[in-house]
Amino acid sequence: MRFTRSPLGASSSARPRAAVFAVGRRIYVACPNGSSSCVTLTDDLGTVPVGSLVDGSEVTIVAWRPGVAGKTRYRVRATDTGIEGWVAVGELRSTKIAIAPAPGAAPQSSSPAPPRVSAFGDSVRRFGQRRE
């Protein structure tokens, strides 16, 4: 009997990574593009606005709906006013104030690793390659 091997350790780096929040957790509203404008809360279908919240407003997650490629939606309740509505995962964050990326931190890219330079010569070769 022959078995086919599947790449168990292979991961798909093409998948976008989005935050995941638990129901019952208190988190904060994050306005798009770091502006201080409002985030609109919508009804169950996502078509009718039911209210709005400003950047940094504390909310409690009441429910969630899974989605593909960052389209997950969360039903939230504002802790100060009590209004409820649905928001996209990109409009939520775990900290009250947006955290800026560290200075000098390079953005991650999907380009291949640069070739390694040998300390014992001027040849440029990748790790594991033999010298010619």
C-alpha angles and dihedrals in degrees: 000000000000125000125202117227120231123199098254095173095044115111130192108238090182091076112101115236118228132179118266120210129189124234109259094029121128113230139155137256116251116200115217118264092011093281122145092234124119132275113224119229112214138196125260093283094046094237108096119060112228100178145323139241132201126236112286096022112149115238137174120226110238101172143344140212120208119234141177124257099001095322094120112132130205130204107222136185120209110236095215103040102021096226115149132206147131125277134176120257090247090063094063135072137176097234130064092229122043111254114228118219115263114269111259092018108138117223113249114255133188094230118124120265116272117256116269119244117223116234090213100059148358095267119118113213139147121256110278096022117126124238114252 
